[in-house]
Amino acid sequence: TTRLVSVLLLHASQHGFCRDIAVQLAASLRRTGGNIHTRVLSLASIHRSLDLLARERIVVFVLSTVDRGDFPESASRFWHKLRRIQDENHFSGVGFTVLAIDDSNFDSLGDGSNTDLFCQPGRLV
């Protein structure tokens, strides 16, 4: 028997673009013909259950950047709670990848100096 692979796709963006990408990615994974089960959730929906996230095997974060390298509103609680976790091994069993979305033409400071903020939420996760 083929083992079921579960993939959790978590998204966060201001206007839903990352949700659309996560849904498309989930559909692509299911079309591979493997025994893949996907779930697509907003990061806003899981900030209260990070212990459940620690039980996942494969997680894909699809995140956008807003303003000056900030997390989208829907991910800010998740990020603040994640930063408070003291146990460095809390997520040791979780395989994850990050798809960070940003606008390479956007310059929030107006002087070309914010390149270090490009895809900042994705780099922080």
All heavy atoms as an XYZ file, in Angstrom:
979
protein
N       0.840     -1.193      0.000
C       0.000      0.000      0.000
C       0.879      1.248      0.000
O       1.934      1.281      0.610
C      -0.936      0.038      1.221
O      -0.149      0.069      2.396
C      -1.882     -1.137      1.210
N       0.390      2.262     -0.658
C       1.097      3.532     -0.718
C       0.720      4.371      0.486
O      -0.453      4.505      0.824
C       0.729      4.295     -2.005
O       1.000      3.456     -3.116
C       1.534      5.560     -2.122
N       1.711      4.940      1.114
C       1.485      5.760      2.291
C       0.962      7.143      1.899
O       1.460      7.759      0.957
C       2.800      5.894      3.050
C       2.656      6.585      4.353
C       3.953      6.549      5.088
N       3.973      7.680      5.981
C       5.037      8.091      6.623
N       6.176      7.468      6.457
N       4.985      9.117      7.408
N      -0.028      7.620      2.616
C      -0.601      8.937      2.381
C       0.363     10.013      2.871
O       0.865      9.946      3.991
C      -1.934      9.078      3.113
C      -2.652     10.417      2.975
C      -3.107     10.609      1.530
C      -3.839     10.481      3.908
N       0.632     10.972      2.029
C       1.475     12.107      2.388
C       0.568     13.309      2.582
O      -0.207     13.663      1.695
C       2.519     12.404      1.282
C       3.328     13.638      1.627
C       3.424     11.203      1.060
N       0.659     13.914      3.751
C      -0.162     15.077      4.064
C       0.688     16.344      3.980
O       1.764     16.411      4.584
C      -0.737     14.931      5.473
O      -1.525     16.056      5.781
N       0.205     17.316      3.226
C       0.908     18.588      3.061
C      -0.028     19.706      3.503
O      -1.135     19.841      2.988
C       1.346     18.812      1.596
C       2.058     20.153      1.447
C       2.233     17.671      1.108
N       0.426     20.496      4.457
C      -0.327     21.658      4.925
C       0.245     22.899      4.271
O       1.448     23.167      4.380
C      -0.230     21.776      6.447
C      -0.864     23.013      7.078
C      -2.366     23.071      6.788
C      -0.605     23.029      8.576
N      -0.584     23.637      3.572
C      -0.172     24.882      2.927
C      -0.778     26.038      3.710
O      -2.004     26.130      3.834
C      -0.633     24.924      1.476
C       0.000     23.847      0.592
C      -0.965     22.715      0.368
C       0.471     24.430     -0.708
N       0.074     26.889      4.251
C      -0.362     28.042      5.049
C      -0.063     29.314      4.279
O       1.057     29.506      3.799
C       0.368     28.046      6.395
C       0.089     26.850      7.295
C       1.016     26.869      8.501
C      -1.364     26.863      7.736
N      -1.035     30.190      4.197
C      -0.860     31.405      3.400
C      -1.163     32.656      4.219
O      -1.919     32.613      5.197
C      -1.755     31.374      2.160
C      -3.216     31.305      2.478
N      -3.965     32.413      2.773
C      -4.055     30.242      2.560
C      -5.209     32.047      3.012
N      -5.295     30.734      2.900
N      -0.554     33.755      3.793
C      -0.830     35.061      4.396
C      -0.470     36.156      3.397
O       0.645     36.209      2.895
C      -0.017     35.253      5.674
N      -1.454     36.990      3.110
C      -1.239     38.167      2.273
C      -2.341     39.170      2.571
O      -3.356     38.825      3.168
C      -1.215     37.800      0.786
O      -2.420     37.201      0.379
N      -2.135     40.382      2.167
C      -3.119     41.429      2.439
C      -4.358     41.306      1.558
O      -5.449     41.636      1.976
C      -2.506     42.809      2.219
C      -1.470     43.211      3.249
C      -2.018     43.309      4.654
O      -1.959     42.355      5.418
N      -2.546     44.448      5.003
N      -4.190     40.848      0.329
C      -5.296     40.889     -0.625
C      -5.657     39.528     -1.210
O      -6.361     39.462     -2.215
C      -4.966     41.861     -1.757
C      -4.651     43.236     -1.261
N      -5.598     44.065     -0.709
C      -3.479     43.904     -1.170
C      -5.030     45.193     -0.322
N      -3.749     45.118     -0.584
N      -5.179     38.436     -0.623
C      -5.579     37.109     -1.062
C      -4.719     36.477     -2.133
O      -4.963     35.342     -2.536
N      -3.708     37.176     -2.615
C      -2.868     36.635     -3.680
C      -2.177     35.336     -3.248
O      -2.122     34.369     -3.999
C      -1.836     37.674     -4.114
C      -0.977     37.242     -5.262
C      -1.527     37.016     -6.513
C       0.381     37.053     -5.091
C      -0.743     36.610     -7.578
C       1.177     36.646     -6.148
C       0.617     36.428     -7.391
N      -1.673     35.299     -2.034
C      -0.980     34.097     -1.554
C      -1.943     32.935     -1.338
O      -1.564     31.774     -1.505
C      -0.198     34.402     -0.277
S       1.251     35.419     -0.601
N      -3.181     33.232     -0.989
C      -4.183     32.171     -0.890
C      -4.379     31.534     -2.250
O      -4.418     30.304     -2.378
C      -5.513     32.717     -0.372
C      -6.596     31.635     -0.275
C      -7.974     32.208      0.050
N      -8.385     33.294     -0.817
C      -8.864     33.142     -2.063
N      -8.987     31.947     -2.586
N      -9.215     34.187     -2.775
N      -4.493     32.361     -3.281
C      -4.672     31.838     -4.635
C      -3.494     30.951     -5.039
O      -3.687     29.887     -5.623
C      -4.832     32.985     -5.637
C      -6.088     33.801     -5.408
O      -6.996     33.336     -4.678
O      -6.159     34.922     -5.936
N      -2.293     31.378     -4.716
C      -1.102     30.590     -5.045
C      -1.112     29.272     -4.272
O      -0.812     28.215     -4.819
C       0.183     31.385     -4.767
C       0.302     32.529     -5.766
C       1.409     30.485     -4.815
C       1.446     33.471     -5.488
N      -1.457     29.323     -2.990
C      -1.497     28.103     -2.168
C      -2.534     27.115     -2.704
O      -2.270     25.904     -2.758
C      -1.796     28.458     -0.713
N      -3.685     27.598     -3.120
C      -4.723     26.731     -3.691
C      -4.229     26.090     -4.987
O      -4.412     24.887     -5.225
C      -6.032     27.517     -3.915
C      -7.016     26.749     -4.774
C      -6.658     27.880     -2.572
N      -3.573     26.883     -5.835
C      -3.036     26.346     -7.089
C      -1.936     25.319     -6.825
O      -1.877     24.275     -7.493
C      -2.486     27.478     -7.957
C      -3.544     28.375     -8.523
C      -2.950     29.566     -9.266
O      -1.776     29.591     -9.613
N      -3.771     30.575     -9.507
N      -1.089     25.596     -5.860
C      -0.027     24.662     -5.508
C      -0.596     23.346     -4.972
O      -0.140     22.258     -5.332
C       0.921     25.297     -4.488
C       2.112     24.470     -4.057
C       2.954     24.035     -5.240
C       2.955     25.271     -3.072
N      -1.617     23.440     -4.129
C      -2.270     22.245     -3.595
C      -2.855     21.401     -4.729
O      -2.697     20.173     -4.750
C      -3.356     22.631     -2.599
N      -3.517     22.047     -5.679
C      -4.087     21.325     -6.820
C      -2.986     20.660     -7.646
O      -3.134     19.509     -8.080
C      -4.915     22.270     -7.682
N      -1.878     21.340     -7.836
C      -0.756     20.764     -8.581
C      -0.177     19.550     -7.868
O       0.146     18.548     -8.502
C       0.353     21.809     -8.774
O      -0.082     22.845     -9.601
N      -0.067     19.628     -6.552
C       0.444     18.489     -5.786
C      -0.481     17.283     -5.914
O      -0.021     16.147     -6.080
C       0.601     18.872     -4.312
C       1.767     19.789     -3.982
C       1.647     20.301     -2.549
C       3.089     19.078     -4.186
N      -1.778     17.510     -5.854
C      -2.737     16.403     -5.974
C      -2.708     15.779     -7.364
O      -2.933     14.589     -7.526
C      -4.145     16.876     -5.616
C      -4.320     17.150     -4.128
C      -5.778     17.377     -3.771
N      -6.404     18.451     -4.517
C      -6.405     19.740     -4.162
N      -5.806     20.124     -3.049
N      -7.006     20.647     -4.906
N      -2.422     16.591     -8.382
C      -2.388     16.084     -9.765
C      -1.150     15.246    -10.055
O      -1.076     14.620    -11.105
C      -2.447     17.249    -10.758
C      -3.828     17.798    -10.972
C      -3.885     18.700    -12.197
N      -2.959     19.813    -12.116
C      -3.248     21.024    -11.637
N      -4.468     21.269    -11.183
N      -2.354     21.981    -11.610
N      -0.180     15.219     -9.168
C       1.038     14.453     -9.429
C       0.773     12.960     -9.507
O       1.616     12.206     -9.978
C       2.109     14.699     -8.341
O       1.619     14.234     -7.082
C       2.502     16.153     -8.275
N      -0.393     12.537     -9.042
C      -0.737     11.130     -9.097
C      -0.310     10.357     -7.867
O      -0.633      9.197     -7.713
N       0.412     11.011     -6.983
C       0.807     10.358     -5.747
C      -0.343     10.352     -4.753
O      -1.421     10.900     -5.009
N      -0.133      9.741     -3.655
C      -1.140      9.660     -2.606
C      -0.974     10.869     -1.679
O      -0.500     10.730     -0.556
C      -0.986      8.339     -1.856
C      -2.257      7.934     -1.159
O      -3.295      8.572     -1.324
N      -2.172      6.891     -0.372
N      -1.319     12.052     -2.173
C      -1.076     13.306     -1.460
C      -2.394     13.932     -1.024
O      -3.304     14.135     -1.829
C      -0.287     14.298     -2.335
C       1.071     13.706     -2.688
C      -0.114     15.628     -1.619
C       1.882     14.543     -3.644
N      -2.475     14.231      0.259
C      -3.614     14.935      0.827
C      -3.140     16.358      1.156
O      -2.111     16.533      1.806
C      -4.089     14.238      2.099
C      -5.104     15.027      2.854
N      -6.393     15.203      2.409
C      -5.014     15.695      4.022
C      -7.061     15.938      3.266
N      -6.243     16.255      4.260
N      -3.856     17.354      0.685
C      -3.462     18.734      0.949
C      -4.542     19.459      1.734
O      -5.731     19.162      1.590
C      -3.199     19.510     -0.363
O      -4.390     19.526     -1.141
C      -2.061     18.897     -1.156
N      -4.096     20.382      2.562
C      -4.993     21.293      3.268
C      -4.430     22.693      3.093
O      -3.219     22.897      3.229
C      -5.057     20.962      4.758
C      -5.759     19.643      5.027
C      -5.695     19.260      6.483
N      -4.296     19.018      6.820
C      -3.738     19.295      7.989
N      -4.432     19.832      8.957
N      -2.472     19.031      8.215
N      -5.302     23.640      2.815
C      -4.907     25.035      2.638
C      -5.591     25.849      3.721
O      -6.820     25.840      3.827
C      -5.304     25.564      1.239
C      -4.938     27.030      1.101
C      -4.645     24.726      0.142
N      -4.783     26.528      4.545
C      -5.317     27.335      5.645
C      -4.616     28.682      5.699
O      -3.454     28.803      5.331
C      -5.093     26.628      6.986
C      -5.743     25.269      7.195
C      -5.249     24.653      8.500
C      -7.251     25.414      7.214
N      -5.312     29.645      6.225
C      -4.712     30.944      6.500
C      -3.865     30.847      7.774
O      -4.240     30.151      8.720
C      -5.804     31.989      6.701
O      -5.252     33.167      7.230
N      -2.758     31.547      7.794
C      -1.961     31.605      9.020
C      -2.779     32.183     10.166
O      -2.563     31.829     11.319
C      -0.700     32.428      8.809
C       0.503     31.666      8.298
C       1.640     32.624      7.982
C       0.948     30.620      9.274
N      -3.726     33.036      9.864
C      -4.575     33.618     10.908
C      -5.397     32.551     11.617
O      -5.729     32.706     12.790
C      -5.504     34.675     10.305
N      -5.674     31.456     10.939
C      -6.523     30.417     11.528
C      -5.763     29.471     12.449
O      -6.382     28.693     13.168
C      -7.217     29.611     10.428
O      -6.274     28.809      9.747
N      -4.442     29.512     12.448
C      -3.696     28.552     13.262
C      -2.871     29.178     14.375
O      -2.206     28.466     15.106
C      -2.765     27.683     12.398
C      -1.681     28.539     11.770
C      -3.532     26.900     11.368
C      -0.414     27.790     11.626
N      -2.896     30.487     14.540
C      -2.011     31.107     15.531
C      -2.285     30.619     16.951
O      -1.415     30.671     17.804
C      -2.059     32.638     15.446
C      -3.270     33.246     16.067
N      -4.433     33.433     15.362
C      -3.487     33.696     17.318
C      -5.320     33.971     16.159
N      -4.791     34.141     17.351
N      -3.477     30.107     17.207
C      -3.793     29.599     18.553
C      -3.383     28.140     18.742
O      -3.459     27.615     19.833
C      -5.286     29.737     18.821
C      -5.705     31.164     18.977
C      -7.137     31.242     19.466
N      -7.469     32.607     19.756
C      -8.458     33.271     19.190
N      -9.230     32.658     18.310
N      -8.693     34.519     19.505
N      -2.975     27.484     17.676
C      -2.688     26.048     17.769
C      -1.316     25.692     17.203
O      -1.205     24.800     16.376
C      -3.786     25.258     17.060
O      -3.925     25.715     15.730
N      -0.292     26.371     17.655
C       1.047     26.072     17.157
C       1.499     24.670     17.548
O       2.333     24.078     16.863
C       2.050     27.113     17.645
C       1.927     28.498     16.996
C       3.047     29.402     17.467
C       1.916     28.407     15.494
N       0.955     24.124     18.631
C       1.298     22.752     18.996
C       0.796     21.774     17.936
O       1.455     20.773     17.651
C       0.725     22.385     20.364
C       1.479     23.077     21.490
O       2.654     23.429     21.285
O       0.890     23.272     22.563
N      -0.354     22.068     17.348
C      -0.848     21.234     16.254
C       0.062     21.341     15.039
O       0.322     20.350     14.359
C      -2.281     21.620     15.876
C      -3.353     21.348     16.926
C      -4.701     21.878     16.457
C      -3.442     19.868     17.230
N       0.564     22.526     14.786
C       1.492     22.729     13.677
C       2.756     21.892     13.881
O       3.307     21.341     12.937
C       1.850     24.212     13.543
C       2.808     24.597     12.423
C       2.241     24.211     11.068
C       3.091     26.082     12.474
N       3.191     21.756     15.122
C       4.398     20.979     15.425
C       4.212     19.496     15.118
O       5.198     18.764     14.990
C       4.785     21.171     16.887
N       2.979     19.043     14.966
C       2.710     17.634     14.654
C       2.663     17.367     13.152
O       2.569     16.206     12.730
C       1.394     17.201     15.286
C       1.454     17.223     16.792
C       0.167     16.672     17.388
N       0.102     17.053     18.776
C      -0.901     17.712     19.337
N      -1.941     18.034     18.619
N      -0.868     18.038     20.606
N       2.697     18.427     12.365
C       2.663     18.255     10.907
C       4.004     17.705     10.417
O       5.036     17.910     11.043
C       2.391     19.598     10.213
C       1.038     20.171     10.500
C      -0.101     19.360      9.889
O       0.105     18.701      8.844
O      -1.198     19.388     10.458
N       3.974     17.022      9.284
C       5.208     16.494      8.691
C       5.748     17.414      7.604
O       6.938     17.590      7.479
C       4.959     15.095      8.117
C       4.794     14.065      9.179
C       6.162     13.787      9.780
N       6.071     13.068     11.025
C       6.665     13.443     12.143
N       7.351     14.539     12.189
N       6.573     12.727     13.229
N       4.842     17.962      6.783
C       5.260     18.824      5.675
C       4.387     20.074      5.677
O       3.161     19.982      5.616
C       5.145     18.124      4.315
C       5.981     16.841      4.298
C       5.570     19.060      3.186
C       5.774     15.986      3.066
N       5.020     21.241      5.736
C       4.303     22.514      5.735
C       4.919     23.415      4.672
O       6.145     23.529      4.571
C       4.378     23.216      7.113
C       3.657     24.554      7.070
C       3.814     22.326      8.202
N       4.066     24.042      3.895
C       4.488     25.025      2.905
C       3.904     26.369      3.329
O       2.693     26.502      3.466
C       3.995     24.665      1.487
C       4.402     25.746      0.488
C       4.518     23.302      1.060
N       4.777     27.336      3.581
C       4.354     28.694      3.913
C       4.378     29.518      2.633
O       5.404     29.558      1.940
C       5.308     29.334      4.926
C       5.281     28.712      6.282
C       6.158     27.685      6.601
C       4.393     29.154      7.251
C       6.152     27.107      7.863
C       4.370     28.582      8.511
C       5.254     27.557      8.816
N       3.265     30.174      2.327
C       3.186     31.085      1.186
C       2.886     32.454      1.773
O       1.784     32.711      2.256
C       2.094     30.655      0.175
C       2.101     31.585     -1.033
C       2.292     29.199     -0.254
N       3.898     33.328      1.767
C       3.812     34.603      2.479
C       4.139     35.785      1.585
O       5.079     35.727      0.796
C       4.837     34.630      3.629
C       4.754     33.550      4.684
C       6.009     33.561      5.520
C       3.542     33.797      5.535
N       3.406     36.849      1.768
C       3.753     38.090      1.085
C       4.370     39.058      2.087
O       4.324     38.842      3.292
C       2.514     38.724      0.441
O       1.620     39.177      1.434
N       4.955     40.095      1.549
C       5.546     41.154      2.358
C       4.700     42.406      2.180
O       4.259     42.699      1.073
C       6.988     41.447      1.891
O       7.740     40.232      1.951
C       7.651     42.497      2.750
N       4.471     43.134      3.267
C       3.734     44.388      3.176
C       4.563     45.511      3.785
O       5.438     45.279      4.625
C       2.356     44.307      3.878
C       1.484     43.273      3.194
C       2.490     43.984      5.339
N       4.253     46.702      3.356
C       4.900     47.916      3.869
C       6.419     47.786      3.880
O       7.008     47.486      2.865
C       4.358     48.274      5.250
C       2.875     48.614      5.211
O       2.433     49.134      4.164
O       2.171     48.358      6.193
N       7.008     47.977      5.006
C       8.478     47.970      5.110
C       9.006     46.636      5.621
O       9.660     46.553      6.657
C       8.930     49.099      6.019
C       8.593     50.442      5.440
C       9.094     51.547      6.297
N       8.744     52.810      5.675
C       9.370     53.923      5.903
N      10.354     53.971      6.753
N       8.998     55.018      5.290
N       8.699     45.582      4.889
C       9.183     44.259      5.254
C       8.373     43.566      6.323
O       8.863     42.639      6.969
N       7.135     43.991      6.519
C       6.296     43.421      7.568
C       5.534     42.199      7.092
O       5.327     41.995      5.901
C       5.278     44.463      8.062
C       5.944     45.665      8.701
O       6.979     45.473      9.366
O       5.420     46.778      8.529
N       5.071     41.413      8.084
C       4.141     40.324      7.802
C       2.783     40.920      7.476
O       2.419     41.967      8.006
C       3.985     39.426      9.035
C       5.086     38.426      9.202
C       6.276     38.783      9.795
C       4.915     37.115      8.770
C       7.291     37.859      9.953
C       5.919     36.194      8.930
C       7.116     36.560      9.515
N       1.998     40.245      6.654
C       0.616     40.682      6.445
C      -0.147     40.602      7.769
O       0.217     39.831      8.658
C       0.061     39.663      5.455
C       1.234     38.974      4.874
C       2.326     39.062      5.864
N      -1.197     41.385      7.893
C      -2.007     41.369      9.120
C      -2.419     39.965      9.519
O      -2.400     39.612     10.692
C      -3.272     42.215      8.931
C      -3.111     43.646      9.319
C      -4.431     44.372      9.174
O      -5.461     43.878      9.694
O      -4.424     45.433      8.544
N      -2.785     39.151      8.540
C      -3.273     37.806      8.832
C      -2.196     36.890      9.409
O      -2.507     35.817      9.919
C      -3.865     37.168      7.572
O      -2.879     37.047      6.567
N      -0.943     37.294      9.366
C       0.152     36.465      9.890
C       0.840     37.068     11.103
O       1.687     36.420     11.706
C       1.187     36.234      8.800
N       0.489     38.267     11.490
C       1.238     38.934     12.561
C       1.102     38.206     13.902
O       2.087     38.051     14.624
C       0.833     40.399     12.692
O      -0.523     40.506     13.007
N      -0.084     37.735     14.247
C      -0.239     36.995     15.504
C       0.559     35.692     15.485
O       1.177     35.310     16.471
C      -1.705     36.685     15.787
C      -2.478     37.869     16.259
C      -3.878     37.467     16.614
N      -4.607     38.610     17.118
C      -5.901     38.614     17.314
N      -6.603     37.529     17.046
N      -6.499     39.680     17.769
N       0.522     35.014     14.347
C       1.299     33.785     14.201
C       2.776     34.070     14.450
O       3.438     33.374     15.210
C       1.104     33.202     12.793
C       2.116     32.156     12.434
C       1.961     30.859     12.878
C       3.218     32.475     11.665
C       2.897     29.886     12.553
C       4.162     31.516     11.339
C       3.997     30.215     11.785
N       3.302     35.109     13.802
C       4.720     35.438     13.934
C       5.088     35.788     15.376
O       6.089     35.308     15.910
C       5.096     36.561     12.976
C       6.504     37.015     13.159
C       6.932     38.265     13.513
C       7.694     36.233     13.014
N       8.293     38.296     13.588
C       8.789     37.063     13.290
C       7.937     34.896     12.677
C      10.110     36.608     13.245
C       9.256     34.451     12.633
C      10.310     35.306     12.914
N       4.283     36.591     16.033
C       4.586     36.971     17.422
C       4.545     35.760     18.349
O       5.386     35.621     19.241
C       3.636     38.064     17.904
C       3.862     39.365     17.205
N       5.035     40.077     17.317
C       3.077     40.074     16.365
C       4.968     41.165     16.579
N       3.789     41.186     15.984
N       3.597     34.873     18.134
C       3.514     33.674     18.965
C       4.681     32.724     18.664
O       5.250     32.129     19.575
C       2.174     32.972     18.745
C       1.905     31.914     19.767
C       0.461     31.499     19.777
C       0.227     30.497     20.881
N      -1.148     30.075     20.946
N       5.035     32.584     17.424
C       6.152     31.734     17.028
C       7.454     32.205     17.680
O       8.248     31.391     18.155
C       6.281     31.729     15.504
C       7.348     30.829     14.905
C       7.006     29.359     15.141
C       7.484     31.105     13.411
N       7.658     33.502     17.721
C       8.885     34.056     18.306
C       8.989     33.799     19.803
O      10.093     33.789     20.354
C       8.953     35.563     18.045
C       9.252     35.868     16.603
C       9.334     37.332     16.327
N      10.101     38.047     17.325
C      10.079     39.350     17.487
N       9.318     40.076     16.722
N      10.807     39.929     18.394
N       7.859     33.573     20.475
C       7.871     33.339     21.921
C       8.175     31.896     22.310
O       8.367     31.604     23.482
C       6.540     33.757     22.536
C       6.435     35.268     22.654
C       5.192     35.645     23.415
N       4.363     36.391     22.475
C       3.069     36.298     22.344
N       2.380     35.493     23.104
N       2.424     37.003     21.455
N       8.208     31.006     21.343
C       8.482     29.599     21.664
C       9.945     29.470     22.082
O      10.847     29.855     21.343
C       8.155     28.687     20.469
C       6.646     28.698     20.229
C       8.660     27.276     20.711
C       6.207     27.919     19.030
N      10.166     28.937     23.269
C      11.503     28.825     23.846
C      12.236     27.552     23.418
O      13.448     27.536     23.314
C      11.420     28.865     25.378
C      10.806     30.134     25.922
C      11.725     31.326     25.756
O      12.925     31.199     25.927
N      11.164     32.471     25.408
N      11.492     26.476     23.214
C      12.086     25.183     22.904
C      12.559     25.153     21.453
O      11.746     25.134     20.523
C      11.056     24.078     23.160
C      11.576     22.692     22.858
O      12.775     22.539     22.533
O      10.777     21.748     22.944
N      13.852     25.115     21.237
C      14.397     25.132     19.878
C      14.057     23.864     19.090
O      14.186     23.830     17.875
C      15.904     25.350     19.895
C      16.668     24.226     20.561
C      18.157     24.517     20.681
O      18.506     25.654     21.045
O      18.937     23.609     20.405
N      13.626     22.815     19.771
C      13.268     21.563     19.103
C      11.762     21.411     18.892
O      11.307     20.349     18.469
C      13.789     20.367     19.912
C      15.295     20.337     19.918
O      15.931     20.513     18.886
N      15.872     20.139     21.087
N      10.999     22.439     19.208
C       9.536     22.369     19.141
C       9.044     21.902     17.769
O       8.085     21.150     17.665
C       8.935     23.725     19.499
C       7.463     23.681     19.748
N       6.917     23.169     20.902
C       6.419     24.071     18.979
C       5.610     23.256     20.851
N       5.278     23.801     19.686
N       9.692     22.354     16.714
C       9.271     22.015     15.352
C      10.285     21.113     14.650
O      10.341     21.068     13.422
C       9.055     23.287     14.528
C       7.941     24.143     15.038
C       8.213     25.306     15.738
C       6.627     23.785     14.841
C       7.190     26.106     16.223
C       5.588     24.570     15.318
C       5.872     25.734     16.013
N      11.080     20.390     15.409
C      12.169     19.602     14.825
C      11.684     18.505     13.881
O      12.410     18.110     12.974
C      13.044     19.000     15.921
O      12.292     18.106     16.714
N      10.474     18.022     14.043
C       9.953     16.977     13.168
C       9.205     17.489     11.958
O       8.687     16.707     11.167
N       9.159     18.801     11.791
C       8.385     19.405     10.706
C       9.312     19.764      9.546
O      10.265     20.521      9.709
C       7.658     20.682     11.182
C       6.853     21.297     10.046
C       6.777     20.383     12.379
N       9.016     19.194      8.384
C       9.705     19.616      7.170
C       8.938     20.783      6.585
O       7.712     20.749      6.520
N       9.639     21.823      6.214
C       8.909     22.976      5.688
C       9.696     23.672      4.591
O      10.902     23.512      4.465
C       8.567     23.972      6.807
C       9.745     24.756      7.315
C      10.031     26.009      6.811
C      10.570     24.232      8.297
C      11.116     26.742      7.272
C      11.655     24.940      8.775
C      11.928     26.200      8.262
N       8.969     24.417      3.822
C       9.559     25.280      2.816
C       8.756     26.569      2.796
O       7.624     26.618      3.274
C       9.584     24.617      1.422
O      10.393     25.398      0.541
C       8.190     24.469      0.855
N       9.358     27.615      2.276
C       8.725     28.931      2.253
C       8.734     29.466      0.823
O       9.772     29.462      0.168
C       9.470     29.930      3.173
C       8.849     31.314      3.086
C       9.500     29.424      4.603
N       7.565     29.896      0.374
C       7.452     30.618     -0.879
C       7.143     32.058     -0.494
O       6.044     32.374     -0.032
C       6.333     30.030     -1.745
C       6.016     30.770     -3.046
C       7.252     30.900     -3.921
C       4.892     30.066     -3.779
N       8.151     32.915     -0.606
C       8.010     34.316     -0.206
C       7.709     35.166     -1.434
O       8.417     35.094     -2.436
C       9.295     34.794      0.468
N       6.655     35.960     -1.337
C       6.183     36.785     -2.449
C       6.423     38.251     -2.109
O       6.104     38.704     -1.011
C       4.670     36.581     -2.689
C       4.311     35.099     -2.826
C       4.196     37.396     -3.876
C       4.904     34.416     -4.012
N       6.991     38.980     -3.044
C       7.213     40.414     -2.849
C       7.237     41.070     -4.216
O       7.246     40.400     -5.235
C       8.528     40.671     -2.104
C       8.543     41.987     -1.333
O       7.773     42.899     -1.681
O       9.327     42.100     -0.381
N       7.271     42.362     -4.240
C       7.331     43.139     -5.472
C       8.729     43.717     -5.585
O       9.100     44.622     -4.832
C       6.280     44.243     -5.447
C       6.258     45.073     -6.716
O       7.148     44.890     -7.572
O       5.351     45.904     -6.851
N       9.520     43.215     -6.503
C      10.907     43.668     -6.628
C      11.011     45.122     -7.075
O      12.069     45.740     -6.945
C      11.682     42.776     -7.598
O      11.107     42.840     -8.885
N       9.919     45.689     -7.584
C       9.924     47.087     -8.009
C       9.497     48.043     -6.904
O       9.579     49.243     -7.063
C       9.002     47.284     -9.212
C       9.514     46.556    -10.414
O      10.694     46.611    -10.730
N       8.629     45.834    -11.079
N       9.027     47.500     -5.789
C       8.522     48.339     -4.714
C       9.662     48.818     -3.832
O      10.506     48.054     -3.397
C       7.515     47.563     -3.866
C       6.912     48.383     -2.760
C       6.056     49.423     -3.049
C       7.224     48.122     -1.448
C       5.495     50.191     -2.037
C       6.676     48.872     -0.423
C       5.810     49.914     -0.722
N       9.689     50.110     -3.579
C      10.718     50.705     -2.736
C      10.016     51.534     -1.673
O       9.686     52.696     -1.884
C      11.647     51.575     -3.583
C      12.734     52.243     -2.765
O      12.888     51.912     -1.571
O      13.430     53.098     -3.316
N       9.774     50.925     -0.499
C       8.982     51.591      0.529
C       9.664     52.818      1.114
O       9.015     53.683      1.668
C       8.643     50.608      1.657
O       9.824     50.164      2.289
N      10.973     52.906      0.996
C      11.677     54.059      1.538
C      11.903     55.148      0.491
O      12.281     56.258      0.825
C      13.021     53.632      2.140
C      12.933     52.582      3.253
C      14.335     52.225      3.734
C      12.081     53.060      4.398
N      11.717     54.779     -0.783
C      11.840     55.770     -1.841
C      13.261     56.080     -2.254
O      13.499     56.939     -3.089
N      14.236     55.392     -1.698
C      15.623     55.703     -2.035
C      16.427     54.478     -2.466
O      17.643     54.532     -2.586
C      16.315     56.377     -0.853
C      16.372     55.493      0.386
O      15.927     54.325      0.302
O      16.863     55.959      1.415
N      15.748     53.350     -2.689
C      16.430     52.141     -3.121
C      17.175     51.412     -2.021
O      17.885     50.457     -2.273
N      17.006     51.832     -0.771
C      17.800     51.258      0.315
C      17.133     50.094      1.037
O      17.721     49.530      1.947
C      18.119     52.341      1.344
O      16.930     52.773      1.976
N      15.939     49.711      0.651
C      15.235     48.694      1.417
C      15.404     47.282      0.871
O      14.607     46.413      1.146
C      13.749     49.036      1.555
C      12.981     48.791      0.281
O      13.538     48.812     -0.804
N      11.699     48.554      0.415
N      16.457     47.008      0.129
C      16.650     45.679     -0.428
C      16.774     44.621      0.661
O      16.457     43.465      0.437
C      17.888     45.626     -1.337
O      19.025     46.057     -0.583
C      17.706     46.507     -2.560
N      17.205     44.990      1.850
C      17.288     44.015      2.932
C      15.913     43.621      3.459
O      15.788     42.656      4.203
C      18.156     44.543      4.073
C      17.626     45.827      4.670
O      17.071     46.643      3.919
O      17.776     46.009      5.890
N      14.854     44.332      3.077
C      13.496     44.009      3.507
C      12.756     43.139      2.494
O      11.667     42.661      2.772
C      12.694     45.293      3.735
C      13.255     46.260      4.782
C      12.398     47.515      4.851
C      13.361     45.596      6.134
N      13.363     42.907      1.344
C      12.733     42.125      0.286
C      12.434     40.720      0.798
O      13.312     40.014      1.294
C      13.645     42.070     -0.943
C      13.031     41.382     -2.121
C      12.051     42.010     -2.868
C      13.426     40.112     -2.474
C      11.478     41.389     -3.956
C      12.858     39.478     -3.567
C      11.882     40.117     -4.311
N      11.179     40.312      0.735
C      10.714     38.982      1.207
C      11.050     38.716      2.653
O      11.255     37.578      3.070
C      11.275     37.883      0.313
S      10.624     37.898     -1.365
N      11.112     39.764      3.467
C      11.494     39.640      4.867
C      10.689     38.611      5.658
O      11.285     37.796      6.354
C      11.425     41.015      5.548
C      11.770     41.026      6.999
C      13.276     40.900      7.257
O      14.066     40.778      6.345
N      13.628     40.933      8.505
N       9.366     38.573      5.593
C       8.632     37.558      6.357
C       9.038     36.132      5.990
O       9.190     35.280      6.865
C       7.164     37.828      6.007
C       7.131     39.275      5.676
C       8.436     39.528      4.965
N       9.241     35.886      4.719
C       9.664     34.556      4.290
C      11.021     34.176      4.862
O      11.245     33.035      5.258
N      11.932     35.124      4.918
C      13.265     34.841      5.478
C      13.187     34.617      6.973
O      13.926     33.804      7.522
C      14.219     35.978      5.170
C      14.564     36.049      3.685
C      15.764     36.934      3.421
N      15.778     38.144      4.178
C      15.710     39.371      3.661
N      15.601     39.521      2.376
N      15.738     40.414      4.427
N      12.297     35.315      7.667
C      12.192     35.165      9.109
C      11.606     33.828      9.532
O      12.011     33.247     10.537
C      11.366     36.304      9.706
C      12.018     37.675      9.665
C      11.024     38.751     10.101
C      13.265     37.710     10.529
N      10.633     33.342      8.765
C      10.017     32.047      9.099
C      11.061     30.974      8.930
O      11.267     30.124      9.724
C       8.774     31.769      8.232
C       8.332     30.321      8.358
C       7.647     32.695      8.610
